[in-house]
Amino acid sequence: MKKQTNFTGLHPFNQKLSAGLLALTILALTTLVNANEKPNILLILSDDHSVPHVSCYEDENTKRFKITPNLHTFAEEGMRFDRAYTSAPQCAPSRISIFAARSPVGLGVTRFAQPPRSDVKFFTDVLRENGYWVGLDGRHQHLDGRVKETKHIDDALREAGMQSLEQRFDHFVRSAGTKDGDLFKVADRVSAALDKVPNGKPFFLYFGFNQPHRKFVKNYDGIKPAKLILPADWPDLPEIRVDYAKYLASVRELDHGFGLIMNLLNARSLEDNTMVIFMGDNGEALLRGKGTLMRRGTHVPLIIRWPGRIKRGSSCSSLICGTDLGPTILSACGLKPVKGMTGVSFLEQLLSEKSKARRYVFAERGWHWGPITRTDGLDLSRSITSERYRYIYNALPNRSYTPVDMAGKDAWKAIQSAHSANQLSPLHAQLYFQNPRPIVELYDLEDDPLEINNLAGEKSIANVEQTLRKALESWMIREHDFLPLPTHALKHAK
């Protein structure tokens, strides 16, 4: 009798992998899946969750306070991706780009909660056309428009064929997140969805958590704010420490819910033939995170387990974009992306730990909720990230920095008060209150992982800046971006 994994955070998996399957050759990638071996796919997204906040990324806070034991165990049985990025630092456009395998700019969904055109295919459409049962549950965050919208907008979406999730999926639950006590019903909901899968059919199921999106949980028992290690780009204020503790408590809730789902897979004996993908949808709603194109805005955890195919406890340093998930899933199922999908499959890296594929990843920031004069409301920016550098183009440099979802929170109010009283360090005053912001920011991610020292304009690195600017402008042209190119914006500023 096979021993099952117990996802309680106390014990590691005991799943045994076949040594022969670990030796898959590149040739085998093209014939990996036949009609009778199609894998089930379970895609789980957390909400507003950046690296490093899973302990497998060696984050001292999550390790010290045992925040993510289930995700840590999961990583020990699969592959951890160290350079995964979303295409936008906001929920709606990042999720739409995952399903469509295209950038929000190319899809025309840079305005928050704008669905793609009705003729845009999701990778799940391709799966369904090829014999898969497909389901969507949990927090899907405006994939076909806001859950509660005014009648004329709902009418316009339906008339344009853009409010169509009921037709795209065999199972769809609108606006069923995991808030408060609902978290503990996660396993029941996933079980109810799986009960609908016809016998003999492979399935794709998406499940989205609310956690750790604000509002954070109030109970942060066991997490001591005074003992938290703060990054150097955050002011060390009591309100920030408490806010951070609440965030980590929300990550802990997410981890518990994730463990419930993994235990359900084990109980149903589905783990062997199910590829489970865990990813953050975009960056965390903390300082210099969500809403920015910096590391904490777009760099997210990505962990994949596929027993018998992926080497246990492995890691991959390839650049990965959220748009790449769809093509990778299709490749794993023996299918090809459809015309228009610009994501790149990383199945080869997944199965052999090879690091190549992408040279760059791109991201965009468009309109979000918030006052029009602040970056938490209207901000238009683009970025390109290479193996070592990140180039950010701010098309509206006069917008004052305000962290998304934090404007009225105690932590941000404390920073504003400290700034008014001249109690912030010169560094923190610059990071949070510089206005205008630079049109171009350039960071050396190897020497400056917190993105503090803007190298734009430095002669010693001018060739890097020029190369990244040209690559970003070429991407903007290919994607039919409506923004002026950085070259034009810089000339106008002079």
N, C-alpha and C positions, 0 to 999 in steps of 0.2 A: 504494500500500500504506500502510495507516494506521500511524503511528508509535505504539508502545505506551509506556505509562508504566513507568518502571523504579523500583520501590520499594526502593531501596538506601539511601536517605537522602542520596544525592549529587546526584541530578538531579530537577528538578520534572517534573510531568506535562506532556504535550504534547497532551492531548485538546482538540479544538476543539468549541466549543458553538455551536449554532444561534442566531443573533441573534433570529430570529423567535420561538422558543420562550421566550426570556427575556422577551418582551413579553406573556406570558399575562395575560389579564384575569380579574377575579373571576368573570365569567360562565363562563369556561372551566374553572373549578375543578370545576363540576358535571358536565362532560362530558369531563374530561381523559382518562379511561381507558375504552376500549371492550373488547369481548370479546377482540379480537386483540392488544391492547396492554398487557395487564396486566404490571406490572413485577415482576421478581424482587426479593426482599427478603433482604438479609443483615444480621442483627443481631449485633454483636460487643460483648460486655461484658468489661471489665477488672474485676478484683476488688480492692476497697479502694483506690480511686484517686480522689483529689479534685482539683478545681481548686486550685492553678494548675499542676499538674504535667504539662502538655503545653506545648511551647514557643510554640504559637500563642496562648496566654493571656499571653504576655510575661513568663513566669517566668524570672528571671535565671539560676537554677541549671540548669534544663533547657536553656536556650540556651547558656550558657557551656560546659557539658560535653557538648553535643550528644546529649542523652538521647533525644529523640523526633523524629528527622529524618523518619521515614515518616509519622507522624501530622501533622507540620507540613505536609508536602507534600500529604497528604490534605485538610487544612483549606483549603489554597490552591485546591482544586478543588471545594469545597463550602461549606457554611454552618456557622459556629461559633456555638453558643448560649452566651451569657454568664451566663444566670440559670437553669440547669437544676438541679433538685434531685430527690433520691430521696425516697420516702415513708417511709423508715426508714434509720437508720445501721447496719444489719445486713444481711448477705447474704440470708438466706432470706426474710424478709418483704418486702424491697425487690424481689427478683426475682419473687416470687409476685404482688405488686401490679402489676408491669409486665405480666405475662401476663394477669392477670384485669382490668386497667384499673380497679382499685378499691383503696381504701386497706386496709392491713393491719388496721386497726380494724374497718372494715366487713366484711371477710372473716373476722374472728375468727382471725387468724394472728399475733397479736402475740407469742405464745410461740414462741421460735426452733424452727424445723423442723416447725411444725404446718402441714400442707397445708390447702387450702380444702376445703369440702364438695364432694361429688361432682357436685352440680348447678351448680356455678360454672363458667361457660364462660370459656375462654381466647380471646383474639383469634385465636390460631392455629386454634382449632376452627372459627371463622367462615371463615377462609381455606380450610381444608380442605373445608368444606361447599360452597364455591364454586369448586372446581376446582383448588386449589393443592396441590402436594406440600409437606409440612411436615416439617422435620427439626430435631433437637435433639442437639447434640454438645458436647464440652468440659465445662467445669465448670458444672453446672446448680444445684448447691448446695441440695439438699433441697427441690426443688419438690414432691415427693410424699413427704416424710419423709427422715430421715437415711439415708445410703447403707448404713451398718452399724448396725443396730438390734437390740434384743432380739426374740426370736421373738414374744412375746405382743403387742408393739407393732406389728410387721409384720403379724401376723394381724389385729389390730384395724383397721389402715389398709386392708388389702385387703378385709375384710368390709364396711367402710364405703364402699368404692369410691373411696378417696382416694389409693391407690397405683396410678395409671392412666396413667403417661406412655407405656408401651408401646402403649396403645390410642389415645392422643391424637395420636401422631406416626407418620409413615410411616418415619422413621429415628430411632432413639433409642439412644444409648450411655450407659449408667449409669456415673457416676463415672469419667469419662475426662478428667481435667484436663490441665494442661500443666506438670507439675512437672519440674524438673531437665532431663535430656537429652531428655525428651518434647517440649520446645518445638520442636525442630528437625524434628519429625514432623508439625507442624501442617498444612502444605500437603498432605501425603499423606492426612491424615484428612479434611480438607475436600474434597479431590479424590474420595476414596472415597465420601463422602456424596453429592456431586453426580453421581457415576456412577449413582446409583440413581434419579435424576429421570427419569421417562418423557419421551420425545420429545414436544415440543409442549406440555408442562405448565409453567406458571410455578411457581417454587419460593419457599418461605420457609425459610431456614436460620439457626438460632441457633448461635453458637459462643462458648463462655465460656473465658476465660483464667484460670489461677490467679494469674498475676502482676498486681499486685505484692503479693499477700497474703503475710503472714508464713507460712513462714519466708523471709526475704529471702536473696538470693544472697550468698555470702561474698566473691566476687570483685568488688571495686569498682574495679578498675584504671582509671586515667584520671580518676577522680573524687577530688579532693583534699578531705578533710574540713575542713582548715583554711581552705580558700577558699570554703566554702559560706556563703551568706547565710542566717542564721537569722531567723525571725520574732521580733518583740519579746516575744511571750508564751511563748517557749521559753527556759529557762535555758541559758546558753552553757557547756556542759560537754563535755569530750572524748568521753564515751560517747554523748552525743546526736549529736554531729557524725558519729561513725562509724556510728551507727544510721541516720542520715539518708542517708549515702553509700550504704549497703547498700540502702536503699529505692529510691534513684534508680537504682541498678544493676538492680534488679528491674523498674523502669519501662522501662529501656533494653532488657531482655529482651523485655518485652511488645511494645515498639515493633518489635523485630526480627521477632517472630512475626506481628505485624499486617502488616508489609511482605511476608512470605511469602504471606499470604492474598491481598493485593492483586495481587501478581505472578501468582498462580494465576488470578485472575479475568481478567487481561489475556491470559494464555496461552490461556484458553478462549474468548476474545472475548465475555465476558459483561458487561464493564463498562458498555457503553452502555445496556443495559436493566435494570440492577440498582441499586436504591437500597441503599446501604451506610450503616448506622447504627452509629456507635461511641459507647459510653457507659460510664461507670463505674457499677458496681452500687450503691456507697455509699462513704462516706468512707474515707480512708486510716488504717491502724492506726498512727498517730503521735499525738503529744500533742494533746489537745483535738480529736481527729478521730473515728474510728470509735467508735460507741457514744454519741456526744453529738449533740445536735440543733443544734450550732453549725455555722458555715460549713464547716469541714473534715470534719464528720460527714455532711453531706447535699449539699453543693454539688459537683457532679461535672461532668467534661467531657462534652459532647455535640456531636458533629460528624456531619453528614449530607452525603453526596454522591449526587447523582442527575443524571447528565449530561443536558444539554438542558432540564432543569427548574429546577435551582437555580443561582443566579448564583455564579460562581466567586469564591472569596475573600471571601464575604459573611459578615455576622454578624447576630445577632438578640438583642435585649435583653429579649424577652418572658419573663415568668415561665413556666417549664415544669416539670411534675411527671412523674416516671417513669410514673405512671398514664396519661399522655397519649400515650405511644408507640403503644399498641395502636389507639386511635381514629384516630390520624394515619396509621398504616400501612393500616388498613382504608379510610380516605378516599382514600388514594393509589391503592388497588386498586379504587376504585369501589364500595365496600361500606360498610355502616352498622354502628355498634356495636350490640350487643344490649342488651336491658333489663338494668339493674343496673350496667352499666359507667358509672362516674362520671368517668372521664378525659375531657379535652377535646381535640379535634383541633386541632393547630396547623399543618395543611396550608397554610392561607392565609398564615401567617407564613413558612412554609418556601419558598413560591413567590414571595412578593412583598415579603418583608422587613418587613411591617407588624408593629407591636408593639402588641398589645392582648390579647385573649383573657382570661387569668386576672388576677384582682385579688390573689389570695392563693394560696400553696401551703402545704400542711399536712404534718406529719410526726409520727411516733410512735416511742417507744422502749419495748420490752418486755423480757422475760427473755432473757438470753444465758448462755453458759457462764461460770462464775466463782463465787466465794463469794457467798452470799446477802446478806452485809452490805456489799458494795461495788458501785460502779456498773458494774464490768465483769461483774457477775453479775446481780442483780435491780435494775433501775431502771425506773421508770414515769414517762414524761414525754411531753409533747406540745408542738408548736410551730406557730406561724403566721408566715409570712414575707410581707411586702408589698414593694412596690418599694423602700422605704427602711428599713423596720424589721423586727426579728425579736423575737417574744414567745415565751418558753419557760416552760412550766409544769412544775415539778418536784413530782410528787405524793409522792415519798419523799425529802425534803430531808436526812434524817439519814444517807443513804448516803454514805460517803466516796468521793471521786473516785479511781478507778484506771483508767488507760487500757486499753481492750479489747485483748487479745492481747499486752500488754506487761508484765503483772504480774511475771513472773520474769526479765525482760530486763535487760541491763546498764544501759540508758539510764534506766529507771524506778528501778532500784536506786540509781543515782548521784544522782537527784533526792531520793530518800528519805534517803540518807546526808547530802546537803548540807543538807536541812531539819533533820535531827537535830543537825547541827553548827552550826545557825543561820547558814549560809552562803548561803542563798537571799535574794534581794531581797524586800522587803515585798510587791511585786506578785506575784512568783512563788509566794511562800508562801501568799498569798490565793487565787490561781487554782487551786492544786493541793491545798491542805490546809484550806481553809475548811470548817468543819462546825459547825452545819448549813449547808447551802447555802440560798440564797434560794428561796422557793416560786415566785417570779416573777422572771424576768430579761427586760430590755427593752434592746435595742441599736439604735443608730443606725448602720446599715450603711454609710451614706455618710461620716459623720465618724469612725466607729470600726469599720473593717472587721475588725479582729482580735477584736472583741467583748470588750473589756476593761472598759469603763465601764458598769456596770449602771444604767440610768436608771429602773428601776421605783420608783414612789413619788415621783418628782420632780414637783412641781406644774406646772412649765413644760411638761411633756409628758403631763399627766394625761389629756387628751382622746384622745391617740394610744393610750395604754395601755388606756383604757376601750373604744375602738373595736375594738382587736385582741382584747381579752379576750372581748367579746361575739361577735365573729365566730368565735373559736375555740370558745366554748361552743355556739354554734349548730351548728357542724360536728360537735362531739362528740355532740350530741343526734341529728343526722341519721344519724350513723354508728353509733348505739347503743353508744357507748363505755361501758365498765364503770367508768371512773374517776369520782370525784367531780369536779364542775365546779370550776374555779379559784376562783370566788366562794365556794363552800362550804368549800373547803380554807383559804382566807384567813380566813374567819370563824371556823373551828374553831381556827386557829392563835392567834387573839386571845384 
